Amino acid sequence: MPKPNPPGNPEQAIAPRIIRCPGCGGDSVYAASNPFRPFCSERCRGADFGAWASEGYRVAAPPTSPDGDDSELLPD
């Protein structure tokens, strides 16, 4: 019966995981060797950053009052 490899042994390296790129939908390697992870390329990473910068994506937030006084939105 073979002995199990001790932790940290290079023979026991974890295989890189292939995920779907959130930018283009193609394959992307999710590993330290991919500097653009979770994206597949610098192009997809840049396109996503551009969408955030131009407010193409938004995070939901509760509505605010027109005069800017949010105190009426708080529960009593």
Buried (B, 14 or more C-beta within 10 A) or exposed (E): EEEEEEEEEEEEEEEBEEBEBEBBEEEBBBEEEBEBBBBBBEEBBEBBEEEEEEEEEEEEEEEEEEEEEEEEEEEE
